[in-house]
Amino acid sequence: MLAELASHESFTLQQRGLGIGRKFGCGLFLPHRNIKAVNDPE
C-alpha cells in the first residue's frame, strides 16, 4: 500500500506502473481518506 503521495507522484505511478505486472496493466488504485482506517482491526 502506498500512502500520502502528492498528486503528481500518484499520476506518474499510474502511468509507469509498479512491479512485474506493470506491462500488463495490473494494479488497482483506490483512494483512502485515512491510512489508519486500513490498518485498524475491527
Secondary structure as UniProt FT lines:
FT   HELIX           7..16
FT   TURN            20..21
FT   HELIX           22..24
FT   HELIX           35..39
//
